[in-house]
Amino acid sequence: MAGTARAETVIRVAIGTQDTTINCATGGLLVRELKLLEKYLPRDGKYQDVRYDIQWKNFTSGAPLTNEMVADKLDFGAMADFPGSLNGAAHLKAGKKSIFLSVLSGSTIGSGNGIVVPKDSPVQSVAELKGKQISVPFASTAHGMLLRALKAQGFDLERDVTILTQAPEVAGSALQANKIDAHADFVPFADLFPYRGFARKILDGAQTNAPTLHGTLVNADYAKKYPEVVTAYLRAAIEADRLYAAEPEKYSELIEKVTGIEAEVNYLFHGPLGLQTRDFTWKPEYRQAIATSIDTLRLLKRHDSDLRADTFIDDQYIRAAFKQAGLDYEARLKDYDRLPLKAQDALTGKPITDVARVAQVWVEGEPKVRHYVGPENALADVKKLEAAGKKIRIVYAQDRKLGIKLLANQAWFSADARGQLNAFLLKDAAVAWAQANQGKVLDYAQARAGSAAQVAAK
């Protein structure tokens, strides 16, 4: 990409971030806190006499960020597919254009979005929400997920449920006060609220199989004028991703320090086998997610522009960044693997070769998460650790059916006659597994009470 930058004294690099939307971390918070952009900005050729005016501004949602991009107060922005599409439409309405540069993190099956109910609600599934009041941030990626999940139940959206708009911070209080029956939200709130103890997740977006993503956008005129700066920004994001992959616990702690969102929740999403895959490539599923968001928002009458995914997405800059970083874009485009787990069972010392039942324990004061071949080993070790006076920060388990990471204290378990535990988000899934495998269904407290084999034998 040949540059056309003028020999200016100052070039502004103004970036809008969403720090609490932790999927945006590698395009915002980590780049800012680790000063990675400064490392990659061009400083030779036509940029040798340039001074960069780097500006960061944090937002809690995509809409106000978009407003400032359209007003030329920001050059870059990080947001999800639905608000990103509104960003593209808003630019077109103003006679301008924005470009969706790259994905930062997402799930080709939709994990990350979710629906929660108050902790003590009797509701166990979406099917039981008929006649209920559900809140969601309107025009968000979670809104699209909610509509899909309700339609899959055959619900009439005008008659069978009441949907109202509610921001995450408002919904948290409403859930605690039992003022709403359910709430649908995006990363990380559908898992943050259960982690904080006042909600329970009844649906993960993976059940809707609707791809979701967060990514980065740029003003198209800015990208045309300073293509090397755009590529440098993406190089910084790629570096942030590499660092996070190498030390997920360390950078999960950093995100907590900046945002207040607990490290345990950050690790749930971005540690090995996490809910989300940090992936900068435009996989077909992510392109379809943008197309779907454009169509859905049009149906919701949130825009009437002629925005099209094929012209909105421009992958030339992320391809250039991959090339400069010595990475193979085409190989990563074909790779759907999550951050892999290469570990030994902390209880037995044996290599973990099958991750279907993996469990993990984060012990207070330990810099690294412990890994186990299955929940029974993890819970046996938890007993030993607690008996030795250790405090357990969190226990994770993998959903045997959905393949997603769970907060173990929110999971249901099926214990078979061999003493093996399989974890599930939904009670119905645990019951079905138990019936098929002559097992017993346990909640977390029961799974902890004794060895799985002892409980299963009762």
VOPAGU-2260 file (C-alpha; in pm, 1 decimal, decimal comma):
REM VOPAGU-2260
SITE   aa  ch    i         X         Y         Z
SITE  MET   A    0       0,0       0,0       0,0
SITE  ALA   A    1     169,8     314,5    -113,7
SITE  GLY   A    2     131,0     600,0     130,7
SITE  THR   A    3      26,7     953,2      48,5
SITE  ALA   A    4     102,4    1117,2     383,0
SITE  ARG   A    5     198,0    1483,1     369,6
SITE  ALA   A    6     510,0    1602,2     549,1
SITE  GLU   A    7     323,9    1736,8     849,5
SITE  THR   A    8     469,3    1827,5    1185,5
SITE  VAL   A    9     190,3    1656,9    1384,1
SITE  ILE   A   10     -27,5    1357,3    1299,8
SITE  ARG   A   11    -314,8    1283,5    1534,9
SITE  VAL   A   12    -385,6     922,3    1627,4
SITE  ALA   A   13    -712,1     942,0    1822,0
SITE  ILE   A   14    -847,6     607,8    1939,0
SITE  GLY   A   15   -1181,7     533,3    2103,1
SITE  THR   A   16   -1178,5     229,6    2329,9
SITE  GLN   A   17   -1427,4      31,2    2538,7
SITE  ASP   A   18   -1219,8     -82,3    2833,8
SITE  THR   A   19   -1497,1    -269,2    3017,2
SITE  THR   A   20   -1586,5    -454,6    2697,6
SITE  ILE   A   21   -1290,4    -684,1    2748,5
SITE  ASN   A   22   -1305,2    -823,6    2394,7
SITE  CYS   A   23   -1160,8    -490,5    2282,3
SITE  ALA   A   24    -856,5    -514,5    2510,8
SITE  THR   A   25    -601,1    -602,5    2243,0
SITE  GLY   A   26    -711,8    -305,1    2033,6
SITE  GLY   A   27    -737,6     -60,2    2319,3
SITE  LEU   A   28    -657,9    -108,0    2686,0
SITE  LEU   A   29    -347,6    -325,8    2643,2
SITE  VAL   A   30    -211,4    -120,3    2353,7
SITE  ARG   A   31    -252,8     193,2    2564,1
SITE  GLU   A   32    -126,3      58,9    2896,6
SITE  LEU   A   33     176,7    -115,4    2743,7
SITE  LYS   A   34     252,6     175,2    2505,6
SITE  LEU   A   35     266,3     -60,5    2209,7
SITE  LEU   A   36     146,8     191,6    1952,0
SITE  GLU   A   37     454,8     404,1    2013,8
SITE  LYS   A   38     665,4      99,7    1929,2
SITE  TYR   A   39     522,9      55,8    1579,9
SITE  LEU   A   40     433,8     402,0    1449,1
SITE  PRO   A   41     640,6     481,8    1136,8
SITE  ARG   A   42     929,0     720,8    1192,8
SITE  ASP   A   43    1125,9     707,7     868,2
SITE  GLY   A   44    1075,9     823,5     509,9
SITE  LYS   A   45     792,4    1072,8     488,1
SITE  TYR   A   46     727,1    1022,2     860,7
SITE  GLN   A   47    1080,8    1102,3     981,4
SITE  ASP   A   48     996,1    1456,3    1096,0
SITE  VAL   A   49     649,5    1376,1    1228,3
SITE  ARG   A   50     537,4    1412,8    1588,8
SITE  TYR   A   51     243,6    1191,3    1682,0
SITE  ASP   A   52     -37,0    1325,3    1895,4
SITE  ILE   A   53    -172,9    1001,6    2045,5
SITE  GLN   A   54    -513,2    1048,3    2207,7
SITE  TRP   A   55    -712,3     784,6    2394,1
SITE  LYS   A   56   -1074,0     812,5    2500,9
SITE  ASN   A   57   -1269,5     542,2    2681,7
SITE  PHE   A   58   -1641,3     470,8    2629,4
SITE  THR   A   59   -1889,8     230,8    2788,9
SITE  SER   A   60   -2070,2     159,2    2460,8
SITE  GLY   A   61   -2032,3     199,2    2087,7
SITE  ALA   A   62   -2291,5     470,5    2017,9
SITE  PRO   A   63   -2112,6     770,3    2176,2
SITE  LEU   A   64   -1784,1     648,3    2030,6
SITE  THR   A   65   -1944,1     648,6    1686,6
SITE  ASN   A   66   -2075,3    1000,4    1740,7
SITE  GLU   A   67   -1723,0    1124,7    1802,0
SITE  MET   A   68   -1583,3     938,8    1502,5
SITE  VAL   A   69   -1846,6    1094,2    1275,1
SITE  ALA   A   70   -1763,2    1434,6    1425,4
SITE  ASP   A   71   -1395,4    1377,3    1334,0
SITE  LYS   A   72   -1290,3    1378,2    1699,3
SITE  LEU   A   73   -1162,3    1020,4    1672,5
SITE  ASP   A   74    -980,1     830,0    1398,8
SITE  PHE   A   75   -1015,4     471,8    1527,2
SITE  GLY   A   76   -1277,2     288,7    1731,9
SITE  ALA   A   77   -1326,7     -57,6    1880,8
SITE  MET   A   78   -1672,3    -212,2    1908,9
SITE  ALA   A   79   -1890,2    -514,5    1832,8
SITE  ASP   A   80   -2060,9    -615,5    1511,0
SITE  PHE   A   81   -2397,4    -445,9    1572,8
SITE  PRO   A   82   -2268,5    -106,1    1694,5
SITE  GLY   A   83   -1996,2    -135,1    1430,1
SITE  SER   A   84   -2261,0    -159,0    1161,3
SITE  LEU   A   85   -2436,5     144,2    1306,7
SITE  ASN   A   86   -2099,1     319,5    1287,6
SITE  GLY   A   87   -2077,6     243,6     917,0
SITE  ALA   A   88   -2435,2     360,0     858,1
SITE  ALA   A   89   -2382,3     681,2    1057,8
SITE  HIS   A   90   -2076,2     768,8     851,9
SITE  LEU   A   91   -2266,8     714,3     527,0
SITE  LYS   A   92   -2553,4     931,4     651,3
SITE  ALA   A   93   -2300,7    1208,9     718,8
SITE  GLY   A   94   -2153,6    1174,9     370,1
SITE  LYS   A   95   -1847,0     995,2     505,8
SITE  LYS   A   96   -1720,9     638,6     527,7
SITE  SER   A   97   -1571,9     414,3     793,4
SITE  ILE   A   98   -1391,4      86,4     740,8
SITE  PHE   A   99   -1415,8    -228,3     950,6
SITE  LEU   A  100   -1044,1    -305,5     970,5
SITE  SER   A  101   -1017,3    -629,8    1160,4
SITE  VAL   A  102   -1163,1    -862,8    1414,9
SITE  LEU   A  103   -1008,5    -845,3    1762,0
SITE  SER   A  104   -1191,3   -1125,0    1937,9
SITE  GLY   A  105   -1503,7   -1323,7    1881,6
SITE  SER   A  106   -1675,1   -1657,6    1853,3
SITE  THR   A  107   -1780,2   -1816,8    1527,8
SITE  ILE   A  108   -2049,3   -2005,3    1724,1
SITE  GLY   A  109   -2170,7   -1705,1    1924,8
SITE  SER   A  110   -2025,3   -1766,0    2270,0
SITE  GLY   A  111   -1980,4   -1452,0    2479,8
SITE  ASN   A  112   -2331,6   -1319,1    2450,3
SITE  GLY   A  113   -2574,9   -1469,9    2696,4
SITE  ILE   A  114   -2902,3   -1452,5    2888,3
SITE  VAL   A  115   -2911,3   -1444,0    3266,9
SITE  VAL   A  116   -3186,1   -1455,6    3528,9
SITE  PRO   A  117   -3181,7   -1352,0    3896,2
SITE  LYS   A  118   -2984,1   -1598,4    4108,2
SITE  ASP   A  119   -3287,9   -1753,3    4279,2
SITE  SER   A  120   -3517,4   -1754,1    3975,3
SITE  PRO   A  121   -3685,2   -2088,9    3902,4
SITE  VAL   A  122   -3627,6   -2032,6    3528,8
SITE  GLN   A  123   -3380,9   -2281,6    3382,6
SITE  SER   A  124   -3417,1   -2223,6    3007,1
SITE  VAL   A  125   -3529,2   -1974,8    2743,9
SITE  ALA   A  126   -3846,2   -2177,5    2690,6
SITE  GLU   A  127   -3957,4   -2070,9    3039,6
SITE  LEU   A  128   -3935,6   -1699,1    2957,0
SITE  LYS   A  129   -4278,0   -1689,8    2792,2
SITE  GLY   A  130   -4480,8   -1410,4    2947,3
SITE  LYS   A  131   -4170,4   -1264,6    3112,5
SITE  GLN   A  132   -4000,5    -925,4    3100,4
SITE  ILE   A  133   -3652,8    -930,7    2945,5
SITE  SER   A  134   -3411,0    -641,0    2919,2
SITE  VAL   A  135   -3124,3    -595,9    2672,5
SITE  PRO   A  136   -2908,3    -310,4    2545,1
SITE  PHE   A  137   -3098,6    -224,4    2225,7
SITE  ALA   A  138   -2916,9    -244,9    1891,9
SITE  SER   A  139   -2635,3    -446,3    2051,5
SITE  THR   A  140   -2494,2    -779,3    1945,5
SITE  ALA   A  141   -2679,3    -929,3    2245,1
SITE  HIS   A  142   -3005,2    -788,4    2109,8
SITE  GLY   A  143   -2959,4    -986,6    1790,0
SITE  MET   A  144   -2877,1   -1299,1    1990,3
SITE  LEU   A  145   -3188,6   -1254,5    2207,6
SITE  LEU   A  146   -3418,5   -1218,8    1906,7
SITE  ARG   A  147   -3275,4   -1539,1    1756,5
SITE  ALA   A  148   -3313,1   -1732,9    2080,6
SITE  LEU   A  149   -3675,9   -1624,3    2128,9
SITE  LYS   A  150   -3771,9   -1694,7    1768,9
SITE  ALA   A  151   -3616,1   -2041,4    1801,0
SITE  GLN   A  152   -3872,7   -2107,9    2074,4
SITE  GLY   A  153   -4153,1   -2000,5    1842,5
SITE  PHE   A  154   -4229,6   -1695,6    2055,3
SITE  ASP   A  155   -4433,7   -1408,2    1916,7
SITE  LEU   A  156   -4207,4   -1116,2    2006,1
SITE  GLU   A  157   -4504,2    -878,7    2035,5
SITE  ARG   A  158   -4721,9   -1098,5    2255,8
SITE  ASP   A  159   -4519,7   -1363,5    2434,4
SITE  VAL   A  160   -4247,4   -1150,1    2593,5
SITE  THR   A  161   -4185,3    -790,6    2694,6
SITE  ILE   A  162   -3847,9    -661,8    2578,5
SITE  LEU   A  163   -3714,1    -336,0    2717,7
SITE  THR   A  164   -3386,3    -156,0    2669,7
SITE  GLN   A  165   -3146,0    -152,2    2960,8
SITE  ALA   A  166   -2774,4     -82,6    2986,2
SITE  PRO   A  167   -2560,8    -340,3    3170,3
SITE  GLU   A  168   -2502,8    -124,7    3476,8
SITE  VAL   A  169   -2878,4     -67,8    3515,0
SITE  ALA   A  170   -2960,9    -432,2    3450,6
SITE  GLY   A  171   -2724,4    -545,1    3725,0
SITE  SER   A  172   -2922,0    -352,1    3985,0
SITE  ALA   A  173   -3251,7    -466,9    3834,4
SITE  LEU   A  174   -3147,0    -831,9    3855,3
SITE  GLN   A  175   -3044,9    -793,3    4219,2
SITE  ALA   A  176   -3379,4    -630,4    4301,6
SITE  ASN   A  177   -3576,8    -888,2    4096,7
SITE  LYS   A  178   -3726,5    -607,3    3887,8
SITE  ILE   A  179   -3670,9    -799,4    3562,6
SITE  ASP   A  180   -3714,8   -1166,9    3483,3
SITE  ALA   A  181   -3412,6   -1194,7    3256,6
SITE  HIS   A  182   -3140,5    -989,5    3093,8
SITE  ALA   A  183   -2949,7   -1047,5    2769,2
SITE  ASP   A  184   -2606,4    -894,4    2734,8
SITE  PHE   A  185   -2268,8    -899,6    2562,8
SITE  VAL   A  186   -1911,2    -957,3    2680,1
SITE  PRO   A  187   -1848,1    -985,9    2972,0
SITE  PHE   A  188   -2173,3    -919,2    3155,2
SITE  ALA   A  189   -2355,2   -1249,6    3097,5
SITE  ASP   A  190   -2068,8   -1411,5    3291,0
SITE  LEU   A  191   -1965,4   -1119,9    3511,0
SITE  PHE   A  192   -2306,5   -1100,5    3680,7
SITE  PRO   A  193   -2307,8   -1473,9    3769,6
SITE  TYR   A  194   -1947,0   -1446,8    3887,1
SITE  ARG   A  195   -2050,0   -1166,0    4121,4
SITE  GLY   A  196   -2318,7   -1391,6    4263,9
SITE  PHE   A  197   -2649,7   -1226,5    4177,4
SITE  ALA   A  198   -2740,9   -1392,3    3845,7
SITE  ARG   A  199   -2739,4   -1729,2    3673,3
SITE  LYS   A  200   -2679,0   -1788,9    3303,6
SITE  ILE   A  201   -2951,6   -1987,0    3124,1
SITE  LEU   A  202   -2826,2   -1943,8    2769,3
SITE  ASP   A  203   -2488,0   -1895,8    2612,0
SITE  GLY   A  204   -2476,5   -1747,3    2264,8
SITE  ALA   A  205   -2313,6   -2070,6    2144,6
SITE  GLN   A  206   -2658,4   -2229,6    2163,7
SITE  THR   A  207   -2783,8   -1992,1    1892,5
SITE  ASN   A  208   -2485,4   -2062,1    1665,0
SITE  ALA   A  209   -2485,8   -1694,0    1566,6
SITE  PRO   A  210   -2128,6   -1564,8    1514,5
SITE  THR   A  211   -2031,0   -1256,6    1712,4
SITE  LEU   A  212   -1723,0   -1037,0    1718,1
SITE  HIS   A  213   -1558,0    -721,1    1839,3
SITE  GLY   A  214   -1320,3    -542,7    1608,9
SITE  THR   A  215   -1161,1    -215,9    1503,6
SITE  LEU   A  216   -1281,6      54,6    1268,2
SITE  VAL   A  217   -1114,2     356,5    1112,9
SITE  ASN   A  218   -1221,3     666,0     926,0
SITE  ALA   A  219   -1175,3     578,6     558,1
SITE  ASP   A  220   -1021,1     913,8     463,6
SITE  TYR   A  221    -771,9     879,2     747,8
SITE  ALA   A  222    -676,4     529,2     630,8
SITE  LYS   A  223    -625,4     653,6     275,9
SITE  LYS   A  224    -410,9     940,8     398,5
SITE  TYR   A  225    -206,1     747,4     655,4
SITE  PRO   A  226    -210,6     376,8     559,9
SITE  GLU   A  227     119,4     315,1     738,9
SITE  VAL   A  228     -24,8     451,8    1062,9
SITE  VAL   A  229    -326,2     222,4    1031,4
SITE  THR   A  230     -99,9     -76,4     976,0
SITE  ALA   A  231     113,1      29,4    1274,2
SITE  TYR   A  232    -195,0      37,5    1497,1
SITE  LEU   A  233    -282,6    -316,5    1388,8
SITE  ARG   A  234      78,8    -427,1    1449,4
SITE  ALA   A  235      41,3    -298,5    1805,4
SITE  ALA   A  236    -284,4    -492,5    1846,9
SITE  ILE   A  237    -119,7    -810,4    1717,5
SITE  GLU   A  238     161,3    -759,9    1970,1
SITE  ALA   A  239     -93,2    -714,7    2249,9
SITE  ASP   A  240    -253,7   -1043,1    2145,6
SITE  ARG   A  241      81,3   -1224,1    2151,1
SITE  LEU   A  242     156,4   -1099,0    2501,0
SITE  TYR   A  243    -188,3   -1194,0    2630,5
SITE  ALA   A  244    -160,0   -1545,1    2483,8
SITE  ALA   A  245     178,9   -1596,3    2649,0
SITE  GLU   A  246      72,9   -1476,2    2996,1
SITE  PRO   A  247    -307,6   -1472,0    3023,1
SITE  GLU   A  248    -311,8   -1457,1    3403,0
SITE  LYS   A  249     -80,2   -1154,6    3413,5
SITE  TYR   A  250    -277,0    -953,2    3162,0
SITE  SER   A  251    -612,9   -1060,6    3305,4
SITE  GLU   A  252    -489,2    -900,8    3628,5
SITE  LEU   A  253    -391,2    -584,9    3440,6
SITE  ILE   A  254    -737,9    -556,3    3287,4
SITE  GLU   A  255    -888,3    -591,2    3636,0
SITE  LYS   A  256    -659,7    -318,8    3766,0
SITE  VAL   A  257    -776,8     -78,3    3495,5
SITE  THR   A  258   -1145,7    -171,0    3467,4
SITE  GLY   A  259   -1247,7    -337,4    3792,9
SITE  ILE   A  260   -1365,6    -642,7    3598,8
SITE  GLU   A  261   -1227,3    -934,3    3792,8
SITE  ALA   A  262    -928,0   -1119,9    3650,2
SITE  GLU   A  263   -1115,2   -1447,0    3691,2
SITE  VAL   A  264   -1374,7   -1327,2    3439,4
SITE  ASN   A  265   -1110,5   -1196,7    3199,2
SITE  TYR   A  266    -936,4   -1535,0    3209,7
SITE  LEU   A  267   -1268,9   -1711,9    3152,4
SITE  PHE   A  268   -1290,3   -1537,8    2816,6
SITE  HIS   A  269    -928,6   -1516,4    2709,7
SITE  GLY   A  270    -729,4   -1788,1    2882,9
SITE  PRO   A  271    -667,1   -2129,7    2720,4
SITE  LEU   A  272    -990,6   -2281,8    2581,8
SITE  GLY   A  273   -1168,7   -1957,0    2671,4
SITE  LEU   A  274   -1514,8   -1840,4    2571,5
SITE  GLN   A  275   -1370,5   -1614,7    2305,1
SITE  THR   A  276   -1100,4   -1659,0    2043,5
SITE  ARG   A  277    -874,0   -1362,3    1981,4
SITE  ASP   A  278    -859,4   -1373,7    1604,0
SITE  PHE   A  279    -777,3   -1084,7    1370,4
SITE  THR   A  280    -877,6   -1256,1    1045,2
SITE  TRP   A  281   -1199,5   -1207,5     851,8
SITE  LYS   A  282   -1337,1   -1559,5     860,0
SITE  PRO   A  283   -1654,7   -1618,9     655,0
SITE  GLU   A  284   -1854,7   -1646,6     978,2
SITE  TYR   A  285   -1741,9   -1301,0    1089,1
SITE  ARG   A  286   -1819,7   -1150,2     750,5
SITE  GLN   A  287   -2165,1   -1305,6     780,5
SITE  ALA   A  288   -2201,5   -1162,5    1131,8
SITE  ILE   A  289   -2152,3    -812,8     991,4
SITE  ALA   A  290   -2398,8    -878,3     709,3
SITE  THR   A  291   -2653,5   -1013,9     957,8
SITE  SER   A  292   -2611,4    -717,5    1191,1
SITE  ILE   A  293   -2665,7    -474,9     901,4
SITE  ASP   A  294   -2984,6    -654,7     798,4
SITE  THR   A  295   -3114,4    -692,9    1154,8
SITE  LEU   A  296   -3058,3    -327,4    1239,7
SITE  ARG   A  297   -3237,2    -229,5     920,5
SITE  LEU   A  298   -3533,5    -447,7    1020,5
SITE  LEU   A  299   -3530,1    -284,8    1365,5
SITE  LYS   A  300   -3546,6      48,8    1180,6
SITE  ARG   A  301   -3218,7     162,0    1335,9
SITE  HIS   A  302   -3082,3     267,1     997,5
SITE  ASP   A  303   -3193,2     292,3     636,1
SITE  SER   A  304   -2855,7     322,0     464,9
SITE  ASP   A  305   -2725,8     110,8     177,6
SITE  LEU   A  306   -2435,0     -15,4     388,7
SITE  ARG   A  307   -2301,3    -348,4     261,2
SITE  ALA   A  308   -2066,2    -585,8     439,0
SITE  ASP   A  309   -1853,2    -651,4     131,1
SITE  THR   A  310   -1760,3    -283,3      96,0
SITE  PHE   A  311   -1760,8    -203,4     469,7
SITE  ILE   A  312   -1499,2    -469,4     551,0
SITE  ASP   A  313   -1151,4    -396,7     413,7
SITE  ASP   A  314    -886,4    -654,5     501,8
SITE  GLN   A  315    -590,0    -498,4     318,1
SITE  TYR   A  316    -456,7    -328,5     632,2
SITE  ILE   A  317    -469,1    -633,1     858,6
SITE  ARG   A  318    -308,3    -841,3     582,9
SITE  ALA   A  319     -28,8    -583,5     560,9
SITE  ALA   A  320      16,0    -593,1     938,9
SITE  PHE   A  321      37,8    -973,7     935,4
SITE  LYS   A  322     299,0    -960,0     661,1
SITE  GLN   A  323     509,1    -705,4     849,2
SITE  ALA   A  324     484,9    -919,3    1163,5
SITE  GLY   A  325     601,9   -1227,2     973,3
SITE  LEU   A  326     268,0   -1402,5    1019,5
SITE  ASP   A  327      69,5   -1608,6     768,4
SITE  TYR   A  328    -274,3   -1449,7     728,1
SITE  GLU   A  329    -411,9   -1727,8     508,3
SITE  ALA   A  330    -305,5   -1996,3     756,1
SITE  ARG   A  331    -471,1   -1812,0    1045,9
SITE  LEU   A  332    -781,8   -1753,5     834,9
SITE  LYS   A  333    -825,3   -2130,7     810,7
SITE  ASP   A  334    -744,3   -2193,4    1178,1
SITE  TYR   A  335   -1046,8   -2210,6    1410,4
SITE  ASP   A  336    -868,3   -2335,7    1720,4
SITE  ARG   A  337    -902,4   -2155,1    2049,7
SITE  LEU   A  338    -597,7   -2063,4    2253,5
SITE  PRO   A  339    -462,1   -2414,1    2316,5
SITE  LEU   A  340    -395,1   -2573,6    2651,0
SITE  LYS   A  341     -60,8   -2745,8    2688,9
SITE  ALA   A  342     -38,1   -2863,3    3047,6
SITE  GLN   A  343      -3,9   -3146,8    3294,7
SITE  ASP   A  344    -268,4   -3248,7    3544,7
SITE  ALA   A  345    -176,9   -3063,6    3863,4
SITE  LEU   A  346    -295,8   -3357,5    4077,1
SITE  THR   A  347    -140,9   -3652,8    3892,5
SITE  GLY   A  348     136,6   -3488,3    3691,5
SITE  LYS   A  349      22,4   -3667,5    3375,0
SITE  PRO   A  350      -3,6   -3474,7    3043,6
SITE  ILE   A  351    -353,7   -3357,6    2951,5
SITE  THR   A  352    -422,9   -3500,3    2607,2
SITE  ASP   A  353    -804,1   -3466,3    2595,7
SITE  VAL   A  354    -954,4   -3126,5    2680,3
SITE  ALA   A  355   -1322,4   -3229,5    2666,9
SITE  ARG   A  356   -1348,7   -3243,8    3047,4
SITE  VAL   A  357   -1069,1   -3004,7    3144,1
SITE  ALA   A  358   -1107,0   -2819,7    3473,8
SITE  GLN   A  359    -892,3   -2539,2    3610,5
SITE  VAL   A  360    -829,6   -2388,5    3951,8
SITE  TRP   A  361    -685,9   -2045,4    4027,8
SITE  VAL   A  362    -538,8   -2039,9    4376,9
SITE  GLU   A  363    -501,7   -1712,2    4563,7
SITE  GLY   A  364    -139,0   -1603,5    4560,2
SITE  GLU   A  365     -40,7   -1826,0    4269,0
SITE  PRO   A  366      53,2   -1650,3    3942,3
SITE  LYS   A  367     -58,5   -1939,4    3720,9
SITE  VAL   A  368    -385,5   -2128,5    3691,2
SITE  ARG   A  369    -369,4   -2502,5    3769,8
SITE  HIS   A  370    -505,6   -2745,2    3509,1
SITE  TYR   A  371    -671,4   -3087,0    3546,4
SITE  VAL   A  372    -791,6   -3361,4    3315,5
SITE  GLY   A  373   -1139,3   -3350,2    3472,6
SITE  PRO   A  374   -1351,5   -3181,0    3741,2
SITE  GLU   A  375   -1312,1   -3473,2    3984,3
SITE  ASN   A  376    -936,3   -3417,2    3997,9
SITE  ALA   A  377    -980,4   -3042,1    4031,9
SITE  LEU   A  378   -1229,7   -3073,1    4318,5
SITE  ALA   A  379   -1015,8   -3333,4    4495,3
SITE  ASP   A  380    -721,9   -3093,4    4476,4
SITE  VAL   A  381    -939,7   -2804,9    4596,1
SITE  LYS   A  382   -1014,5   -3003,8    4911,3
SITE  LYS   A  383    -643,2   -3056,8    4973,9
SITE  LEU   A  384    -561,0   -2693,5    4904,7
SITE  GLU   A  385    -832,8   -2564,0    5134,9
SITE  ALA   A  386    -730,7   -2808,4    5407,7
SITE  ALA   A  387    -382,3   -2658,7    5380,6
SITE  GLY   A  388    -524,6   -2310,6    5434,9
SITE  LYS   A  389    -521,5   -2200,5    5072,0
SITE  LYS   A  390    -794,2   -1976,0    4929,5
SITE  ILE   A  391    -948,1   -2067,5    4594,8
SITE  ARG   A  392   -1016,0   -1776,6    4361,9
SITE  ILE   A  393   -1216,3   -1968,8    4101,8
SITE  VAL   A  394   -1277,7   -2313,3    3956,1
SITE  TYR   A  395   -1348,5   -2353,9    3583,9
SITE  ALA   A  396   -1497,6   -2646,7    3392,4
SITE  GLN   A  397   -1562,1   -2719,5    3024,6
SITE  ASP   A  398   -1919,1   -2779,8    2910,3
SITE  ARG   A  399   -1913,2   -3135,7    2770,7
SITE  LYS   A  400   -2187,4   -3059,2    2516,3
SITE  LEU   A  401   -2115,1   -2700,6    2408,0
SITE  GLY   A  402   -1738,2   -2712,5    2455,8
SITE  ILE   A  403   -1732,7   -2375,2    2631,1
SITE  LYS   A  404   -1560,9   -2275,5    2953,9
SITE  LEU   A  405   -1788,7   -2242,7    3257,8
SITE  LEU   A  406   -1768,9   -2104,0    3607,9
SITE  ALA   A  407   -1782,3   -2438,6    3787,8
SITE  ASN   A  408   -1994,6   -2307,1    4073,4
SITE  GLN   A  409   -2261,2   -2219,0    3815,3
SITE  ALA   A  410   -2249,8   -2558,6    3640,5
SITE  TRP   A  411   -2447,5   -2879,9    3663,9
SITE  PHE   A  412   -2258,8   -3208,2    3672,6
SITE  SER   A  413   -2324,6   -3565,1    3565,5
SITE  ALA   A  414   -2130,0   -3822,7    3766,2
SITE  ASP   A  415   -2089,3   -4168,9    3614,6
SITE  ALA   A  416   -2015,2   -4499,6    3784,5
SITE  ARG   A  417   -1640,1   -4457,2    3725,9
SITE  GLY   A  418   -1631,9   -4139,7    3929,7
SITE  GLN   A  419   -1589,0   -3910,4    3630,7
SITE  LEU   A  420   -1767,0   -3574,0    3627,3
SITE  ASN   A  421   -1894,5   -3402,2    3316,4
SITE  ALA   A  422   -1994,9   -3035,9    3343,6
SITE  PHE   A  423   -2287,6   -2862,9    3173,2
SITE  LEU   A  424   -2429,0   -2512,0    3165,4
SITE  LEU   A  425   -2787,3   -2639,8    3155,6
SITE  LYS   A  426   -2951,6   -2883,9    3395,6
SITE  ASP   A  427   -3141,6   -3051,8    3111,7
SITE  ALA   A  428   -2812,8   -3134,9    2938,7
SITE  ALA   A  429   -2673,2   -3286,3    3259,5
SITE  VAL   A  430   -2990,7   -3493,7    3305,5
SITE  ALA   A  431   -2974,4   -3622,5    2948,0
SITE  TRP   A  432   -2608,2   -3719,9    2988,1
SITE  ALA   A  433   -2678,0   -3892,8    3319,3
SITE  GLN   A  434   -2966,9   -4091,6    3172,4
SITE  ALA   A  435   -2753,4   -4201,9    2877,6
SITE  ASN   A  436   -2459,0   -4299,6    3099,2
SITE  GLN   A  437   -2625,5   -4443,6    3411,1
SITE  GLY   A  438   -2510,1   -4147,3    3612,7
SITE  LYS   A  439   -2630,1   -3901,0    3873,4
SITE  VAL   A  440   -2699,8   -3529,0    3833,5
SITE  LEU   A  441   -2523,6   -3304,2    4084,7
SITE  ASP   A  442   -2505,2   -2936,4    4150,9
SITE  TYR   A  443   -2171,0   -2780,8    4239,4
SITE  ALA   A  444   -2215,2   -2820,2    4614,4
SITE  GLN   A  445   -2292,0   -3190,4    4574,0
SITE  ALA   A  446   -1995,9   -3238,0    4342,6
SITE  ARG   A  447   -1771,4   -3079,8    4604,4
SITE  ALA   A  448   -1916,9   -3278,3    4894,5
SITE  GLY   A  449   -1721,8   -3592,6    4825,2
SITE  SER   A  450   -1547,2   -3779,0    4548,7
SITE  ALA   A  451   -1752,5   -3820,7    4232,6
SITE  ALA   A  452   -1731,4   -4197,7    4267,9
SITE  GLN   A  453   -1880,8   -4189,6    4618,7
SITE  VAL   A  454   -2164,7   -3962,5    4512,9
SITE  ALA   A  455   -2240,0   -4162,5    4199,5
SITE  ALA   A  456   -2257,0   -4485,5    4399,4
SITE  LYS   A  457   -2531,2   -4355,5    4627,9
